[in-house]
């Protein structure tokens, strides 16, 4: 369904397990907000550029938030992450400028800071089990607009709290 700008509503089957890369990317009018609980994998850019999504609830079985999964969804205000989540990948919530709060579960061990670039978050709390903070932006500065034609600066972020005592690595430019 990638790039289907007229698709507004889709009912996903209850036994669905995988949503692949770019499955609904660019479906600007899509209004989906909850994925069936049977889904255990959501690919990269799966819902990138879906401008009508205001709320998104990840299924409980999701352990990894894929690259740019909700990237450029400017209207999204509420994202609920699964309690057993382990990894937040690069650019996952990039450009979600109306996202003001995100509760990161204690189970998360790896965070790519580019996941939050261009978002409306004022504060990021990295939980107690985080072992690695990655920049997720190929060594570039994470919180500055580096892509031509993309205007998603991070204007609101004021506080990043790292609760972890297990942290062993912070990559270069993770907070750049």
RARATA-V743480 format. One record per run of one state. SS is the DSSP state (@ for helix, = for strand, . for the rest). FROM is the first residue (numbers start at 1). TO is the last residue. Records with the same first field share a line. If there is no record, write none. Layout:
SS: FROM-TO ; FROM-TO
This chain:
.: 1-17 ; 20-33 ; 35-40 ; 43-54 ; 58-63 ; 66-77 ; 81-86 ; 89-109 ; 117-122 ; 127-131 ; 135-158 ; 163-168 ; 171-176
=: 18-19 ; 34-34 ; 41-42 ; 55-57 ; 64-65 ; 78-80 ; 87-88 ; 110-112 ; 123-126 ; 132-134 ; 159-162 ; 169-170
@: 113-116
